């Protein structure tokens, strides 16, 4: 399996980002000698990715925690700006816990005895609009449990404040009506205070929370002797003279030897929110100092932990037995019968009948994975096995604008190579290049080359080598999600089954 980006430089140092994909709003926990990380998954399914490392630099995707809808009424359509926002990952009482806020529903939690599950079904801990970024704390000093969360103004009309609760130790009940423990409007220069992570250290309650906005903000730390405050604050990580914009929102973790580290994201436009690892220490006044004197590091000695094999989340997929790898998620659903298991390699995708095929942003049966690096080439094979007029399947770059190349069955029974796109404000796709017939068996190899600035060049091989198609497409993110590589198969509305498309040998090379 190829990996387009690795952070381990092989000489005892690492480079940032340690995770070059869109692992938004990361949180991390150590259990024994193992480190685990989760991230926002918004409306994609399965949700809540789970990553594992033993040195905080080399990470592998080991699964997902959320396979069930949070509520029975959860919509089947894509929710690109809804769903799972900013989860917190903790280990307490012999169980792993994940709390997250759905801005349209409220605060949920799940738990499991093992990181690989089985995970409980989602429990709605606090219902309400705009409740986001929750984090629990089981206080080993007092035996009490607490919860803190932030607010989304888009749903509640409230922002820039953190609300705290006492919580039952089983994480299922809040024991009070909640109190604002930090009001960002009262802190000079602070705005968009959100993403709190709650800790107990050196006799203090600590809230690590970002402020200043996703693209331009900083990391703050707040402390109080009492959970409900009052808190004093300090900026502990900012861009400074570096090229790392908005370094903030993440989690603090301590190694068995007592070294402290902080994992946070950086928003990189179409590439999404990539994850950086920063050294952390405590100054004489007891405040954390993150990075190099409060500014992000680009290259740094690795944590003092046992050497590990150089690795990164896998991107390639041969789809053995018709199953896709963990790196893929559906934009909604998934629905029954969207793929067909079989004995060989290749993803046999059902051409799902839909009236939304002219706009991939609204289609549920789209399989996506993150951009793997700042520059890479992705290739996949495709055979359209549908005889339904108007059936199509393709390989896309998907965001608020999208572009795809693939195959379409025409009314005369022929198969043509097509390349289409839609701008951000457009409600339907249009041609990016002239279509052309596909000779012979109707198989094609499709390629997307991504260069600096997320500029995407599409090409196809219909039997005579790869030929470029259309103009360069500049990828853009969704509202909170980086642009993604996508596979899809659709057909126009109708009563009869529309057949399948076979995707094969998906590869990414840097």
C-alpha positions in Angstrom: 0.0 0.0 0.0 1.3 3.4 -0.9 1.1 6.4 1.5 1.3 9.8 -0.1 2.5 11.6 3.1 4.5 10.4 6.1 5.6 12.7 8.9 8.4 10.5 10.3 11.7 11.7 8.6 13.5 8.6 9.7 16.3 10.4 11.5 14.7 10.8 14.9 12.7 13.9 13.8 9.3 14.5 12.4 7.7 17.1 10.2 4.3 18.8 10.5 1.6 18.1 9.7 1.7 14.6 11.3 -1.6 13.9 9.6 -1.9 15.6 6.2 -5.5 14.7 5.6 -8.6 16.5 6.8 -8.8 15.1 10.4 -10.8 18.1 11.7 -11.0 19.1 15.4 -8.8 16.3 16.7 -8.8 15.0 20.3 -6.3 12.5 21.7 -6.0 10.2 24.7 -3.3 7.8 26.0 -4.1 4.4 27.5 -1.0 2.6 28.6 1.5 2.8 25.8 -1.1 3.5 23.1 -2.4 6.8 21.8 -5.8 7.2 20.2 -7.3 10.0 18.2 -10.7 10.9 16.9 -12.0 13.8 14.8 -15.1 15.4 13.4 -17.0 13.5 10.8 -19.9 15.8 10.2 -22.6 14.0 8.2 -20.4 11.2 6.8 -20.9 7.6 7.7 -19.4 5.7 9.4 -18.6 8.5 11.7 -16.0 9.3 14.4 -12.8 7.9 12.9 -10.4 6.2 15.3 -6.7 6.4 14.8 -3.9 4.7 16.7 -0.2 5.5 17.3 2.5 4.5 19.7 4.8 7.5 19.1 2.3 10.4 18.2 3.9 10.7 14.8 3.0 7.5 12.9 -0.8 7.0 12.8 -3.0 4.3 11.4 -6.8 4.4 10.9 -8.2 1.4 12.9 -11.9 2.0 12.5 -14.9 4.2 13.3 -17.0 4.5 16.5 -20.3 5.7 15.0 -22.2 3.3 12.8 -25.8 4.1 14.0 -27.7 7.3 13.3 -27.8 9.5 16.4 -31.7 9.7 16.1 -34.2 7.6 14.3 -35.2 10.7 12.3 -31.7 11.5 11.1 -32.0 12.5 7.4 -30.7 10.3 4.7 -29.5 13.3 2.6 -26.0 14.6 3.1 -25.4 17.0 6.0 -22.1 18.6 5.1 -22.3 21.2 7.9 -24.2 19.1 10.4 -23.7 15.8 12.3 -20.7 15.2 14.4 -18.8 18.4 15.5 -15.6 18.4 17.5 -15.7 15.2 19.5 -13.8 14.6 22.8 -12.2 11.2 23.4 -11.6 10.0 27.0 -10.9 6.8 29.0 -12.4 6.4 32.4 -13.7 3.6 34.5 -12.3 1.0 32.2 -14.2 2.4 29.2 -13.5 4.6 26.2 -15.9 7.6 25.9 -16.7 9.9 23.0 -18.8 13.0 23.5 -19.8 15.2 20.6 -22.2 18.0 19.7 -24.7 17.8 16.8 -25.6 21.5 16.3 -29.1 20.6 15.3 -29.8 18.0 18.0 -27.6 18.4 21.1 -24.8 16.7 23.0 -24.4 12.9 22.5 -22.1 10.3 24.0 -21.1 6.7 23.3 -18.8 4.4 25.1 -17.0 1.0 24.7 -14.8 -1.3 26.7 -12.3 -1.5 23.8 -11.4 1.2 21.3 -12.5 -1.2 18.5 -15.9 -1.6 20.1 -18.5 -2.6 20.4 -19.7 1.0 20.9 -23.0 1.8 22.5 -25.7 3.4 20.5 -25.7 7.2 20.8 -27.2 8.7 24.0 -28.6 12.2 23.9 -27.2 13.8 27.0 -28.4 17.3 26.5 -30.9 18.3 23.8 -30.9 21.7 22.2 -29.9 23.7 19.2 -26.4 25.0 18.9 -24.8 22.8 21.6 -21.4 21.9 20.3 -17.9 20.9 21.3 -18.6 19.0 24.6 -15.9 17.6 26.8 -16.3 15.5 29.9 -14.0 15.3 33.0 -13.9 12.6 35.6 -12.0 14.3 38.4 -9.8 11.8 40.2 -9.3 14.2 43.0 -12.9 14.8 44.0 -14.7 11.8 42.4 -17.0 14.3 40.6 -17.8 14.3 36.9 -18.2 17.5 34.8 -19.1 18.6 31.3 -18.3 21.7 29.4 -19.6 22.7 26.0 -19.6 25.7 23.5 -22.3 27.3 21.4 -22.9 27.6 17.7 -24.5 31.0 16.9 -25.8 29.7 13.6 -28.3 27.5 15.5 -28.7 29.2 18.9 -27.9 32.9 18.4 -25.2 32.4 21.1 -21.4 32.2 20.7 -18.2 33.0 22.5 -19.1 31.4 25.8 -18.5 28.1 27.5 -21.2 26.4 29.7 -20.4 23.9 32.5 -22.4 21.2 34.2 -21.9 18.7 36.9 -22.5 15.2 35.4 -23.4 11.8 36.7 -20.4 9.4 36.7 -22.1 7.2 34.1 -22.2 10.1 31.7 -25.9 9.8 31.1 -27.3 12.6 33.2 -26.5 16.3 33.8 -27.0 17.2 37.5 -27.8 20.9 37.1 -29.1 23.4 34.6 -25.6 24.6 33.6 -23.7 27.8 34.2 -21.6 30.0 31.9 -18.1 29.4 33.3 -16.2 31.5 30.7 -17.7 34.5 28.8 -15.4 35.3 25.9 -17.0 38.7 25.5 -15.5 39.7 28.8 -11.9 38.8 27.7 -10.3 41.7 25.8 -9.4 40.7 22.2 -11.0 37.2 22.5 -13.8 36.2 20.1 -15.2 32.9 18.7 -14.3 31.0 21.9 -15.1 27.4 21.3 -13.7 23.8 21.2 -13.0 23.4 24.9 -11.1 20.5 26.3 -11.3 20.0 30.0 -8.5 18.7 32.3 -7.3 18.6 35.9 -3.7 19.4 36.6 -1.6 20.6 39.5 -4.7 21.5 41.6 -6.3 23.5 38.8 -9.3 22.9 36.5 -7.9 23.6 33.0 -9.9 24.5 29.8 -7.8 24.4 26.7 -9.9 26.3 24.1 -9.3 28.1 20.8 -10.5 31.5 19.9 -10.1 34.0 17.1 -11.7 31.9 14.3 -10.7 28.8 12.3 -8.4 30.5 9.7 -6.8 33.1 11.9 -7.2 32.1 15.6 -5.0 30.9 18.4 -5.0 28.4 21.3 -5.9 29.6 24.7 -5.6 28.0 28.2 -7.8 29.0 31.1 -7.5 27.8 34.7 -9.5 28.0 37.9 -9.3 26.4 41.4 -13.1 25.7 41.1 -14.8 24.2 38.1 -17.4 26.9 37.9 -14.8 29.6 38.0 -13.7 32.3 37.9 -11.1 31.5 35.2 -7.9 33.4 34.3 -6.7 33.1 30.7 -3.6 33.1 28.5 -2.8 32.7 24.8 -0.4 29.7 24.7 0.0 29.1 20.9 -0.3 31.5 18.0 1.0 31.8 14.4 3.6 34.3 15.2 6.3 34.5 12.6 5.5 31.0 11.2 3.4 30.1 8.1 1.0 28.0 10.2 -2.3 30.0 10.2 -4.8 29.5 13.0 -2.9 26.9 15.0 -5.5 25.7 17.5 -8.2 23.3 18.7 -6.9 20.0 19.8 -5.8 17.9 22.8 -3.1 17.6 25.3 -1.5 14.2 26.1 1.3 13.1 28.4 3.7 10.3 27.8 4.5 7.6 30.4 7.9 9.4 30.9 6.1 12.7 31.7 6.6 14.5 28.3 3.7 16.8 27.3 2.5 17.1 23.7 -0.4 19.0 22.0 -2.1 17.9 18.8 -4.1 20.6 17.0 -5.4 21.4 13.5 -4.5 24.0 10.9 -7.1 25.0 8.3 -5.6 24.6 4.8 -8.5 25.5 2.5 -9.4 22.7 0.1 -7.1 20.3 2.0 -9.2 20.6 5.1 -7.9 20.7 8.7 -4.6 18.9 8.9 -3.1 17.8 12.3 0.1 19.2 13.8 2.1 17.8 16.8 3.6 20.4 19.1 5.9 19.9 22.1 4.5 21.3 25.3 6.1 22.3 28.7 5.0 24.3 31.8 6.5 27.6 32.7 7.5 28.8 36.2 4.0 30.3 36.7 2.4 27.0 35.9 1.1 27.8 32.4 1.5 25.6 29.4 4.0 26.7 26.7 3.2 25.0 23.3 5.5 24.7 20.4 8.7 26.8 20.2 8.0 29.5 22.8 4.4 29.6 21.8 4.8 29.3 18.0 4.3 26.1 15.9 7.3 23.9 15.0 7.7 22.6 11.5 10.4 20.0 12.2 11.2 18.7 15.7 12.7 15.7 17.5 10.2 12.9 17.9 8.7 12.1 21.3 10.9 10.0 23.5 9.0 6.8 22.8 10.0 3.4 21.4 10.8 3.6 17.7 7.8 2.6 15.4 7.5 1.7 11.8 7.0 4.6 9.5 3.3 4.7 8.6 0.3 6.9 7.8 -3.4 6.2 7.1 -3.7 4.0 4.0 -5.3 5.5 0.8 -5.0 2.6 -1.7 -7.8 0.1 -2.1 -8.2 -3.0 -4.3 -11.7 -3.5 -2.8 -11.3 -7.2 -1.9 -14.6 -9.1 -2.0 -16.3 -5.9 -3.1 -15.7 -4.2 0.3 -14.2 -0.8 0.6 -11.5 0.0 3.1 -11.8 2.1 6.3 -10.5 5.2 4.6 -13.9 5.6 2.7 -17.1 7.1 4.1 -20.5 7.7 2.5 -21.8 11.2 2.4 -25.0 10.0 4.0 -26.6 6.7 4.9 -25.4 4.2 4.0 -28.4 2.6 2.2 -29.0 -1.1 1.7 -27.6 -2.5 -1.5 -25.4 0.4 -2.4 -22.6 -2.1 -3.0 -22.7 -5.7 -4.0 -20.4 -8.3 -2.3 -18.6 -10.7 -4.7 -15.7 -13.1 -4.7 -13.1 -11.0 -6.5 -11.5 -7.6 -6.2 -13.2 -4.4 -7.1 -16.1 -2.3 -5.7 -19.4 -3.3 -7.4 -21.4 -0.2 -6.9 -25.2 -0.1 -7.6 -26.3 2.6 -9.9 -28.8 4.1 -7.4 -31.8 5.8 -9.1 -32.1 9.4 -8.0 -33.4 12.7 -9.2 -30.4 14.5 -7.9 -27.7 13.0 -10.1 -27.1 16.4 -11.7 -25.6 17.7 -8.4 -23.3 15.3 -6.5 -23.4 17.6 -3.5 -27.0 16.3 -2.8 -26.5 12.6 -3.6 -26.2 10.3 -0.6 -24.5 7.2 -2.3 -21.2 9.0 -2.8 -18.1 7.3 -1.4 -15.5 9.7 -0.3 -12.0 9.9 1.2 -9.7 12.7 2.2 -7.0 14.3 0.1 -3.9 12.4 1.2 -1.2 15.1 0.7 -0.5 18.5 -0.8 0.3 16.9 -4.1 -0.5 13.4 -5.4 -2.0 11.4 -8.3 -5.0 9.2 -7.8 -6.1 6.6 -10.3 -9.0 4.1 -10.5 -10.4 1.7 -13.0 -14.1 1.9 -14.0 -16.4 -0.4 -16.0 -20.1 0.7 -16.4 -22.2 -2.5 -16.3 -25.6 -0.7 -16.4 -27.8 -0.9 -19.5 -30.1 1.8 -18.2 -30.2 5.0 -20.3 -28.7 7.8 -18.4 -26.8 5.6 -15.9 -23.4 7.1 -15.0 -20.5 6.4 -12.7 -17.4 8.4 -12.1 -14.4 9.7 -10.1 -14.8 13.2 -8.6 -13.3 16.0 -6.6 -16.1 17.0 -4.3 -16.6 20.2 -2.3 -18.8 23.3 -2.6 -17.8 23.1 -6.2 -17.2 19.7 -7.9 -15.8 18.1 -11.0 -15.9 14.5 -12.1 -14.9 12.3 -15.0 -16.5 9.0 -15.8 -18.8 7.0 -18.0 -22.4 7.5 -19.1 -24.8 5.1 -20.9 -26.5 7.0 -23.7 -30.0 6.5 -25.1 -28.6 4.7 -28.2 -27.0 2.1 -25.9 -23.4 3.4 -26.3 -21.1 4.4 -23.5 -19.3 7.7 -23.6 -16.6 9.2 -21.5 -17.9 12.5 -20.0 -16.3 15.2 -17.8 -18.5 17.6 -15.9 -18.3 20.2 -13.2 -20.4 22.6 -11.2 -19.4 26.0 -9.7 -20.2 26.8 -6.1 -23.4 28.8 -6.9 -24.6 26.4 -9.6 -27.5 24.0 -8.9 -26.5 21.5 -11.6 -23.5 20.3 -13.5 -22.3 21.2 -17.0 -19.8 19.8 -19.4 -16.1 20.5 -18.7 -15.0 18.8 -22.0 -16.6 17.2 -25.0 -17.7 13.6 -24.5 -16.3 10.8 -26.6 -17.3 7.2 -27.2 -15.5 4.5 -25.3 -14.4 1.6 -27.6 -14.3 -2.1 -27.0 -15.3 -3.4 -23.5 -16.3 0.0 -22.2 -13.6 0.0 -19.5 -11.5 3.1 -18.6 -8.8 4.2 -16.2 -9.5 7.6 -14.6 -6.9 9.9 -13.1 -6.9 13.0 -11.0 -3.5 14.8 -10.5 -3.6 17.2 -7.5 -0.8 19.9 -7.4 0.0 22.7 -5.0 -3.0 24.9 -4.2 -5.4 21.9 -4.7 -5.4 22.4 -8.5 -6.8 19.3 -10.1 -6.0 17.9 -13.6 -8.4 15.2 -14.9 -7.4 12.6 -17.5 -8.6 9.2 -18.8 -7.2 6.2 -20.6 -9.7 4.5 -22.9 -7.1 2.2 -24.3 -4.6 4.5 -26.0 -2.9 6.0 -22.9 -3.9 8.8 -20.6 -5.2 11.9 -22.3 -6.0 15.2 -20.4 -9.6 16.3 -20.2 -10.9 19.8 -19.7 -9.2 22.7 -17.9 -7.5 22.6 -14.5 -10.1 22.5 -11.7 -9.4 24.5 -8.5 -10.8 22.4 -5.6 -12.6 24.1 -2.8 -13.8 22.9 0.6 -17.3 22.3 1.8 -18.3 24.6 4.6 -16.4 22.7 7.3 -14.9 19.9 5.3 -12.0 19.8 3.0 -12.5 18.7 -0.7 -12.6 15.0 -1.1 -12.0 12.3 -3.7 -15.3 10.6 -4.5 -16.7 7.5 -6.3 -20.3 7.3 -7.3 -22.8 5.4 -9.5 -26.3 6.8 -10.3 -29.2 6.4 -12.7 -32.3 8.4 -13.5 -35.5 7.7 -11.6 -37.3 4.5 -12.5 -38.9 1.4 -11.2 -36.5 -1.3 -12.4 -32.9 -2.0 -11.1 -30.4 0.0 -13.0 -27.3 -2.3 -12.8 -23.9 -1.6 -11.4 -20.5 0.0 -12.0 -17.2 -1.7 -11.1 -14.4 0.4 -9.6 -11.1 -1.3 -9.4 -7.5 -0.8 -8.2 -7.7 2.6 -6.6 -4.1 4.0 -6.1 -2.6 7.1 -4.8 1.0 8.1 -5.5 2.9 11.2 -4.3 
